[in-house]
Amino acid sequence: MSTKIFNGYMLGFSAMTDIWVIDQWASVFRKRISHMEDDLRARLFATVTATLVDRIALLDDPKRLLSIVNGLTDENAKTLSDHRTPFMVAFEHIANHEKKIRETSMRDPDYDFECNVQILHVPGRNILLAMLFTEQEAYRILWRRMPHVQEYAYWNSTDQPSYLTDEQWDRRRRDWDKALGEDGIPSLHGFGIDCHHVYGHPNLEQILQRMPTFQSRVRQSAADNLFREWLDGRELTASNIIAMERQFKAWRKTTHGRLAAVKLRHNVAQRLPQEITREMLTTSVKSLFETFQAKTNHGEGTV
């Protein structure tokens, strides 16, 4: 039977350590994770709202406005509410994605900010082991820097690390076998610590402070639109998506592809707003589109 415990650690506490001491130590980690999660979540909101605002700025056909919002919110609405703002759309999009992650256990580090630690006792030994569950590499780095945390991974699918002897490696195997029991299910042994927020979202100021730069928004919008333009007239399916992406990347390297990318970046830069403001995030999507259209029709170029 294959065993892969890449997220395994030994804690510098004995099994007899007062639970209050462990709780105080865990509180420090939880607080640090909380601050990091606030930043990551605000950056996600900033990215989603910026992408939506920029797509609206580049839109010419008002009929496509509804499909863009429906695509982000996983809805099939027939009309667009007069009160729906980019911030509201982003909130719905992220909430729906997080719900899907919880229901399907799909892995998506862009949207999954959960962090859990399972602490396990090894019967017959005065040690504690721990397993860290998260999709965020930043959380893993923070965890490894915590005092009392020592790497203690084990696997039997490939050779052990060169710095461990056979005896040390086998010791790890026996410790994990005992800690996880016959069922091998971490949540059924020891106790767990939740280190993430259950609810909550960033405020507008936190989002605005983390907005992508104008240059990065231009690059991203141009790249997205270039792919859509190249894809026009081609059939994209689940079975050929990888092949199509390879063809697109190959085309991008051609003279024609490079010239098309430069031209599109120039056009995009003329239409995107230099700065995404609070007003843009709190104005209805309909009104924002009309504002961008009025500026474009008056030839004002970059908003």
C-alpha positions as CSV (number, residue, x, y, z in Angstrom):
1,M,0.0,0.0,0.0
2,S,1.4,3.4,-1.0
3,T,1.9,5.9,1.8
4,K,2.6,9.6,1.0
5,I,2.7,12.0,4.0
6,F,4.5,14.9,2.4
7,N,2.8,17.3,4.9
8,G,4.0,15.5,8.0
9,Y,5.9,17.2,10.9
10,M,7.0,16.5,14.4
11,L,6.3,19.1,17.1
12,G,8.7,20.1,19.8
13,F,6.2,19.3,22.5
14,S,6.0,16.1,24.5
15,A,2.7,14.2,24.6
16,M,2.4,15.3,28.2
17,T,2.5,19.1,27.4
18,D,-0.4,21.0,28.9
19,I,-3.0,21.7,26.3
20,W,-3.0,25.3,27.3
21,V,0.6,25.7,26.1
22,I,-0.2,24.1,22.7
23,D,-3.3,26.3,22.4
24,Q,-1.2,29.5,23.0
25,W,1.4,28.4,20.5
26,A,-1.4,27.6,17.9
27,S,-3.0,31.0,18.6
28,V,0.2,32.7,17.4
29,F,0.1,30.7,14.1
30,R,-3.6,31.3,13.7
31,K,-3.1,35.1,14.1
32,R,-0.3,35.1,11.5
33,I,-2.3,33.0,9.1
34,S,-5.3,35.4,9.6
35,H,-3.2,38.4,8.6
36,M,-1.9,36.6,5.5
37,E,-5.3,35.4,4.5
38,D,-6.7,38.9,4.7
39,D,-4.0,40.1,2.3
40,L,-4.5,37.1,-0.1
41,R,-8.3,37.5,-0.1
42,A,-8.0,41.2,-0.8
43,R,-5.7,40.6,-3.7
44,L,-8.1,38.1,-5.1
45,F,-11.0,40.6,-4.9
46,A,-8.7,43.2,-6.5
47,T,-7.9,40.9,-9.4
48,V,-11.5,39.8,-10.0
49,T,-12.9,43.3,-9.8
50,A,-10.1,44.8,-12.0
51,T,-10.7,42.0,-14.6
52,L,-14.4,42.8,-14.7
53,V,-14.0,46.6,-14.9
54,D,-11.4,46.1,-17.7
55,R,-13.7,43.8,-19.7
56,I,-16.5,46.3,-19.4
57,A,-14.1,49.1,-20.6
58,L,-13.2,47.1,-23.7
59,L,-16.8,46.0,-24.5
60,D,-18.5,47.4,-27.5
61,D,-21.7,45.3,-27.7
62,P,-24.0,45.9,-24.7
63,K,-25.7,42.6,-25.3
64,R,-22.5,40.8,-24.1
65,L,-22.6,42.6,-20.7
66,L,-25.2,40.2,-19.3
67,S,-23.2,37.1,-20.5
68,I,-20.0,38.4,-18.8
69,V,-21.8,38.9,-15.4
70,N,-23.6,35.5,-15.8
71,G,-20.3,33.8,-16.5
72,L,-18.8,35.2,-13.3
73,T,-21.7,34.5,-11.1
74,D,-22.7,31.1,-12.6
75,E,-26.2,32.3,-13.3
76,N,-28.5,32.3,-16.2
77,A,-30.3,35.6,-15.6
78,K,-32.3,37.0,-18.5
79,T,-31.8,40.6,-17.4
80,L,-29.1,42.6,-15.6
81,S,-30.1,44.3,-12.4
82,D,-29.7,48.1,-12.4
83,H,-28.1,47.9,-8.9
84,R,-25.5,45.2,-9.5
85,T,-22.0,46.6,-9.0
86,P,-18.6,45.1,-9.9
87,F,-17.9,44.6,-6.1
88,M,-21.2,42.7,-5.8
89,V,-20.4,40.5,-8.8
90,A,-16.9,39.8,-7.5
91,F,-18.3,38.8,-4.1
92,E,-20.8,36.4,-5.7
93,H,-18.2,34.9,-8.0
94,I,-15.7,34.3,-5.2
95,A,-18.4,33.0,-2.8
96,N,-19.7,30.5,-5.4
97,H,-16.2,29.3,-6.2
98,E,-15.4,28.8,-2.5
99,K,-18.7,26.9,-2.1
100,K,-17.8,24.6,-5.0
101,I,-14.4,23.9,-3.4
102,R,-16.1,22.9,-0.1
103,E,-18.6,20.7,-1.9
104,T,-16.3,19.0,-4.3
105,S,-12.9,19.1,-2.5
106,M,-11.4,20.5,-5.8
107,R,-8.0,22.0,-5.5
108,D,-7.6,25.6,-6.4
109,P,-5.0,27.7,-4.6
110,D,-6.3,30.9,-6.3
111,Y,-9.5,30.7,-4.3
112,D,-8.9,28.2,-1.4
113,F,-7.5,30.0,1.7
114,E,-8.3,27.3,4.2
115,C,-5.7,26.1,6.6
116,N,-6.0,23.2,9.1
117,V,-3.5,21.5,11.4
118,Q,-4.2,18.0,12.7
119,I,-2.1,17.1,15.9
120,L,-1.6,13.5,16.5
121,H,-0.2,11.4,19.4
122,V,2.0,8.4,18.7
123,P,0.9,5.6,21.1
124,G,3.8,4.3,23.2
125,R,6.0,7.4,22.5
126,N,6.2,10.7,24.2
127,I,6.0,12.8,21.0
128,L,3.4,14.7,18.9
129,L,3.1,14.7,15.1
130,A,1.2,17.2,13.0
131,M,-0.2,17.4,9.5
132,L,-0.7,20.7,7.7
133,F,-3.6,20.9,5.2
134,T,-3.6,23.9,2.9
135,E,-3.3,24.9,-0.8
136,Q,-1.3,28.1,0.0
137,E,2.5,27.8,-0.3
138,A,2.8,31.0,1.8
139,Y,1.1,29.2,4.6
140,R,3.5,26.3,4.4
141,I,6.5,28.6,4.6
142,L,5.0,30.4,7.6
143,W,4.3,27.0,9.3
144,R,7.8,25.7,8.7
145,R,9.2,28.9,10.3
146,M,7.1,28.4,13.5
147,P,9.0,27.3,16.6
148,H,8.6,23.7,17.6
149,V,7.9,22.6,14.0
150,Q,10.3,20.0,12.4
151,E,9.9,18.3,9.1
152,Y,8.8,14.6,9.5
153,A,7.4,13.5,6.2
154,Y,7.3,9.9,5.1
155,W,6.6,8.1,1.8
156,N,7.2,4.6,0.4
157,S,6.6,5.4,-3.3
158,T,10.3,6.4,-3.9
159,D,13.6,6.3,-2.1
160,Q,14.0,8.2,1.2
161,P,16.0,11.5,1.5
162,S,19.8,10.9,1.4
163,Y,20.3,12.6,4.8
164,L,18.2,9.9,6.6
165,T,19.4,6.4,7.5
166,D,17.3,3.3,6.9
167,E,16.7,3.1,10.6
168,Q,15.5,6.8,10.8
169,W,13.2,6.3,7.8
170,D,11.7,3.2,9.2
171,R,11.2,5.0,12.6
172,R,9.1,7.6,10.7
173,R,7.0,4.8,9.1
174,R,6.2,3.2,12.4
175,D,5.4,6.5,14.0
176,W,2.9,7.5,11.3
177,D,1.4,4.0,11.2
178,K,0.7,4.3,15.0
179,A,-0.5,7.9,14.9
180,L,-3.0,7.3,12.0
181,G,-4.2,3.9,13.1
182,E,-5.6,1.2,10.9
183,D,-8.0,3.5,9.1
184,G,-5.3,6.0,8.2
185,I,-7.7,8.9,8.4
186,P,-6.1,11.9,10.2
187,S,-9.4,13.6,11.2
188,L,-10.3,10.5,13.3
189,H,-7.3,10.8,15.5
190,G,-5.9,13.6,17.7
191,F,-7.4,17.0,17.4
192,G,-7.7,19.6,14.7
193,I,-7.0,23.3,14.6
194,D,-8.8,25.6,12.1
195,C,-6.6,28.6,11.2
196,H,-8.6,30.4,8.6
197,H,-11.6,32.8,8.6
198,V,-15.0,31.1,8.2
199,Y,-16.6,34.2,6.9
200,G,-15.7,37.7,5.9
201,H,-14.5,39.7,2.9
202,P,-12.2,42.7,2.5
203,N,-13.5,46.2,2.5
204,L,-13.1,48.5,-0.5
205,E,-10.0,50.3,0.8
206,Q,-8.2,47.0,1.2
207,I,-9.2,46.0,-2.3
208,L,-8.1,49.3,-3.9
209,Q,-4.8,49.2,-2.1
210,R,-4.0,45.9,-3.9
211,M,-5.2,46.7,-7.4
212,P,-3.0,45.4,-10.2
213,T,-0.9,48.0,-11.9
214,F,-2.1,49.6,-15.1
215,Q,0.8,47.9,-17.0
216,S,-0.1,44.4,-15.7
217,R,-3.8,45.0,-16.4
218,V,-3.0,45.9,-20.0
219,R,-0.8,42.8,-20.5
220,Q,-3.5,40.5,-19.0
221,S,-6.4,42.1,-20.9
222,A,-4.4,42.0,-24.2
223,A,-3.4,38.4,-23.7
224,D,-7.0,37.3,-22.9
225,N,-8.4,39.2,-25.9
226,L,-5.7,37.9,-28.3
227,F,-6.6,34.4,-27.4
228,R,-10.3,35.1,-27.9
229,E,-9.6,36.7,-31.3
230,W,-7.4,33.8,-32.4
231,L,-10.0,31.3,-31.2
232,D,-12.8,33.0,-33.3
233,G,-14.0,30.5,-35.9
234,R,-12.3,27.6,-34.2
235,E,-14.1,25.0,-32.1
236,L,-12.8,24.7,-28.5
237,T,-13.8,21.5,-26.7
238,A,-12.8,19.7,-23.5
239,S,-10.9,17.2,-25.5
240,N,-8.9,19.6,-27.7
241,I,-8.2,22.5,-25.2
242,I,-4.6,21.4,-24.6
243,A,-3.9,21.1,-28.2
244,M,-5.5,24.4,-29.0
245,E,-3.4,26.1,-26.3
246,R,-0.3,24.7,-27.8
247,Q,-1.3,25.9,-31.3
248,F,-2.0,29.4,-29.9
249,K,1.4,29.6,-28.1
250,A,3.1,28.5,-31.3
251,W,1.2,31.1,-33.3
252,R,2.2,33.8,-30.7
253,K,5.8,33.2,-31.6
254,T,5.3,33.9,-35.3
255,T,5.9,37.3,-36.8
256,H,2.1,37.7,-37.4
257,G,1.4,36.7,-33.8
258,R,3.9,39.1,-32.3
259,L,2.6,42.0,-34.4
260,A,-1.0,41.2,-33.5
261,A,0.0,41.2,-29.8
262,V,1.8,44.6,-30.0
263,K,-1.2,46.2,-31.8
264,L,-3.7,44.8,-29.4
265,R,-1.7,45.9,-26.3
266,H,-1.6,49.4,-27.8
267,N,-5.4,49.4,-28.4
268,V,-6.1,48.0,-25.0
269,A,-3.9,50.7,-23.3
270,Q,-6.0,53.4,-25.0
271,R,-9.2,52.1,-23.6
272,L,-8.5,50.9,-20.1
273,P,-8.8,53.3,-17.2
274,Q,-5.4,54.3,-15.8
275,E,-6.7,53.8,-12.3
276,I,-9.6,51.7,-10.9
277,T,-11.5,53.9,-8.4
278,R,-14.0,53.3,-5.5
279,E,-16.7,54.8,-7.7
280,M,-16.1,52.2,-10.4
281,L,-16.5,49.4,-8.0
282,T,-19.7,50.8,-6.4
283,T,-21.4,52.0,-9.6
284,S,-23.8,49.6,-11.3
285,V,-22.3,47.5,-14.1
286,K,-24.8,49.1,-16.5
287,S,-23.8,52.6,-15.6
288,L,-20.1,51.8,-15.8
289,F,-20.5,50.4,-19.3
290,E,-22.4,53.6,-20.4
291,T,-19.7,55.8,-18.9
292,F,-16.9,53.9,-20.7
293,Q,-18.9,54.0,-24.0
294,A,-19.5,57.8,-23.7
295,K,-15.7,58.4,-23.2
296,T,-14.9,56.1,-26.1
297,N,-17.4,57.8,-28.4
298,H,-16.0,61.2,-27.5
299,G,-12.5,60.0,-28.5
300,E,-11.1,60.6,-25.0
301,G,-8.9,57.5,-25.3
302,T,-7.6,56.2,-21.9
303,V,-10.1,56.9,-19.2
